[in-house]
Amino acid sequence: MGDLDGRVALVTGGSRGIGRGICLRLAEDGADIAINYHSNADAAREVAEEVRALGRRAETFPADVAVEDDCGRLAAAALEAFGKVDILVNNAGIGATAVGRPHVAEAEPEAFYQLMAAHAFGPFYLSRALVPQMREQPRGDVVMISSVAAQGYGPTGGTYSAAKSAMEALAHTLAKEERQHNIHVNVVAPGLVETDMGLALVKFTRGVQSMRELDQGQPFGRVGQPVDIAAAVAFFCGPRSSYITNQRLTVSGG
């Protein structure tokens, strides 16, 4: 039996990158998986097939988590399909370089809004929709996927860091509000991870074309992988963390 047998996880942005890694790891540990995606239905179906090959149930759900109505429909559809959601992983997001100029003095307000909508309002909408029914379950878990950007506050990342910081503030408050219901709320903050978003970032900031160019300069001689982040999420959702909430774990190789 797995640590998460009988539990249902909704993973936003679950069709690729870190989200895909989280879906597969939670399925390996026994959870059924509701896979949210924004636009790449084929990738989401592939992840669902991988989850089913592990012996777990998987369904895919399109939604833009930055849109309140989409989040409402996503939550309702997942609950209808699975009967409950007792693990919510708020992973979906966008990078600062995807929405315009990253410098604070040059950033467009609309770009800042897009970042806040994806990283802060999306988790807020889904928490509102799903936490109340978690209170009726033996245990609930909410995991926010943040970033080391929300602790380093480096140049060219002000709007992105602010959005992730808002997500983290939401998590820390929610943890205190819901622990009486045995709902655990924690934050995982990845460093550089080998994903499409990560590659786009290092192309912009470091002028490299491949993650392999960075391996030697990284802790343990390699760039972080989605499985590294997924392992932290699985820990937070599993029985070994039964006395842990309101924590932030940086997964960056140190």
C-alpha positions in Angstrom: 0.0 0.0 0.0 1.1 3.5 -0.8 1.3 6.5 1.6 -1.5 8.2 -0.3 -3.9 5.3 -1.0 -7.5 6.5 -1.1 -6.6 10.1 -1.6 -7.3 12.4 -4.5 -4.9 15.1 -5.7 -5.7 18.1 -8.0 -2.5 19.4 -9.5 -2.7 22.6 -11.5 -0.4 22.9 -14.4 0.0 19.2 -14.3 0.6 18.5 -18.0 4.3 19.2 -18.1 7.4 20.2 -16.2 7.2 20.3 -12.4 3.4 19.6 -12.5 3.9 16.4 -14.5 6.6 15.2 -12.0 4.2 15.9 -9.1 1.3 14.0 -10.8 3.5 11.0 -11.3 5.1 10.9 -7.9 1.7 11.3 -6.0 0.3 8.5 -8.2 3.3 6.3 -7.3 2.4 6.9 -3.7 -1.2 5.8 -4.3 -3.2 9.0 -5.0 -5.7 9.3 -7.8 -4.9 12.4 -9.9 -7.0 15.3 -11.3 -4.7 16.9 -13.9 -5.4 20.5 -14.7 -4.0 22.0 -17.9 -4.4 25.3 -19.7 -3.9 24.7 -23.4 -2.0 21.5 -24.1 -4.6 18.8 -24.0 -2.3 16.2 -25.7 0.3 16.6 -23.0 -2.3 16.3 -20.3 -3.6 13.1 -21.8 -0.1 11.7 -21.9 0.4 12.3 -18.2 -3.0 10.7 -17.5 -1.9 7.6 -19.4 1.3 7.5 -17.4 -0.7 7.8 -14.1 -3.1 5.0 -15.2 -0.1 2.8 -16.1 0.9 3.1 -12.4 -2.5 1.7 -11.5 -4.1 4.9 -10.4 -7.1 6.8 -11.7 -6.5 10.0 -13.7 -8.8 12.6 -15.4 -7.8 15.8 -17.2 -9.5 19.2 -16.7 -8.9 22.3 -18.8 -8.9 25.6 -17.0 -7.0 28.9 -16.7 -6.3 29.2 -13.0 -5.9 33.0 -13.4 -9.7 33.2 -14.1 -12.1 32.9 -11.2 -14.9 31.3 -13.2 -12.5 28.7 -14.6 -11.3 27.8 -11.1 -14.9 27.3 -10.1 -15.6 25.0 -13.0 -12.4 23.1 -12.4 -13.1 22.5 -8.8 -16.7 21.4 -9.5 -15.7 19.1 -12.3 -13.0 17.4 -10.2 -15.4 17.0 -7.3 -18.0 15.5 -9.6 -15.5 13.1 -11.1 -13.8 11.9 -7.9 -16.2 12.7 -5.1 -13.6 14.7 -3.2 -10.3 16.5 -3.5 -8.1 16.2 -0.3 -4.8 17.3 -1.8 -4.5 20.6 -3.8 -1.2 21.4 -5.4 -1.1 25.0 -6.7 1.6 24.6 -9.3 0.4 26.4 -12.4 2.2 29.6 -13.2 3.9 31.8 -15.7 7.4 33.4 -15.8 8.1 37.1 -15.7 9.8 36.9 -19.1 6.6 35.5 -20.6 4.6 38.6 -20.0 6.9 41.5 -21.0 9.8 43.4 -19.5 10.9 42.1 -16.1 12.4 45.3 -14.7 10.1 47.0 -12.2 10.5 50.5 -13.7 9.7 49.1 -17.2 7.1 46.5 -16.4 3.6 47.0 -17.7 0.9 47.0 -15.0 -1.1 44.4 -17.1 1.9 42.1 -17.0 2.1 42.5 -13.2 -1.6 41.7 -13.0 -1.1 38.6 -15.1 1.5 37.3 -12.7 -0.5 38.1 -9.6 -3.6 36.4 -11.2 -1.7 33.2 -12.0 0.3 32.9 -8.8 -1.8 34.4 -6.1 -5.4 34.7 -7.2 -5.5 31.2 -8.7 -4.5 29.5 -5.4 -6.9 31.8 -3.6 -9.8 30.9 -5.9 -9.1 27.2 -5.7 -8.6 27.3 -1.9 -12.0 28.9 -1.5 -13.6 26.3 -3.7 -11.9 23.2 -2.2 -10.8 23.8 1.4 -14.4 23.7 2.8 -14.9 20.1 1.6 -11.5 19.1 2.8 -12.7 19.9 6.3 -15.0 16.9 6.0 -12.1 14.6 5.1 -9.8 12.8 7.6 -6.9 15.0 6.3 -6.4 17.8 3.8 -3.3 19.1 2.2 -2.6 22.3 0.2 0.9 22.7 -1.3 1.9 26.0 -2.9 4.8 25.7 -5.5 6.6 29.0 -5.0 10.2 29.9 -6.0 13.6 30.9 -4.5 12.8 34.2 -6.2 10.6 35.0 -3.3 13.5 34.9 -0.9 16.4 36.2 -3.0 14.5 39.1 -4.6 17.1 39.5 -7.4 17.0 42.1 -10.1 14.8 41.6 -13.1 12.3 39.6 -11.0 10.5 42.1 -8.9 7.0 41.5 -10.3 7.4 37.7 -10.3 8.9 37.7 -6.8 6.0 39.8 -5.6 3.4 37.4 -7.0 5.1 34.4 -5.4 5.4 36.3 -2.1 1.7 36.9 -2.2 1.1 33.2 -2.7 3.3 32.4 0.3 1.5 34.9 2.5 -1.7 33.3 1.6 -0.3 29.8 2.4 1.0 30.9 5.8 -2.3 32.4 6.8 -4.4 29.5 5.5 -2.2 27.1 7.5 -3.1 28.8 10.7 -6.8 29.0 9.9 -7.2 25.4 8.9 -5.0 23.3 11.1 -8.0 22.8 13.5 -9.5 20.8 10.6 -6.4 18.7 10.1 -5.6 20.6 6.9 -1.9 21.1 6.3 -0.7 24.0 4.2 3.0 24.1 3.1 5.2 25.8 0.5 7.8 24.2 -1.8 10.2 26.8 -3.3 12.2 25.3 -6.2 15.5 26.8 -7.4 16.4 26.3 -11.1 14.6 23.3 -12.5 15.0 21.7 -15.9 11.6 22.6 -17.5 10.5 24.6 -20.5 10.0 27.7 -18.2 13.4 27.1 -16.6 15.1 26.9 -20.0 13.4 30.1 -21.2 14.6 31.8 -18.0 18.3 30.9 -18.4 18.3 31.7 -22.1 17.1 35.2 -21.1 19.3 35.7 -18.1 22.4 33.7 -18.9 22.5 33.4 -22.6 22.8 29.7 -22.7 20.9 27.3 -25.0 21.0 24.1 -22.9 20.7 23.2 -19.3 23.7 21.0 -19.7 25.9 24.1 -20.0 25.0 24.8 -16.4 25.3 21.4 -14.8 28.9 21.8 -13.5 28.2 25.1 -11.8 25.1 23.7 -9.9 25.0 22.0 -6.5 25.7 18.2 -6.8 26.8 18.8 -10.4 23.4 19.0 -12.0 20.4 21.2 -12.6 17.4 20.4 -10.5 14.8 18.1 -11.9 11.0 17.9 -11.5 11.3 14.7 -9.5 13.3 16.6 -6.9 10.4 19.0 -6.4 7.8 16.2 -6.5 9.6 14.4 -3.7 9.2 17.4 -1.4 5.5 17.6 -2.3 5.0 13.9 -1.6 6.6 14.3 1.8 4.4 17.2 2.8 1.3 15.2 1.8 2.3 11.9 3.4 2.0 10.4 6.8 5.6 11.4 7.8 4.4 15.1 7.9 1.4 14.5 10.1 2.7 17.1 12.6 4.0 19.6 10.0 2.2 22.6 8.6 3.0 26.3 7.8 6.5 25.4 6.5 8.5 26.6 3.5 11.0 24.1 2.0 13.6 25.4 -0.4 14.6 22.7 -3.0 17.6 24.2 -4.7 20.5 21.9 -3.9 21.6 24.3 -1.1 
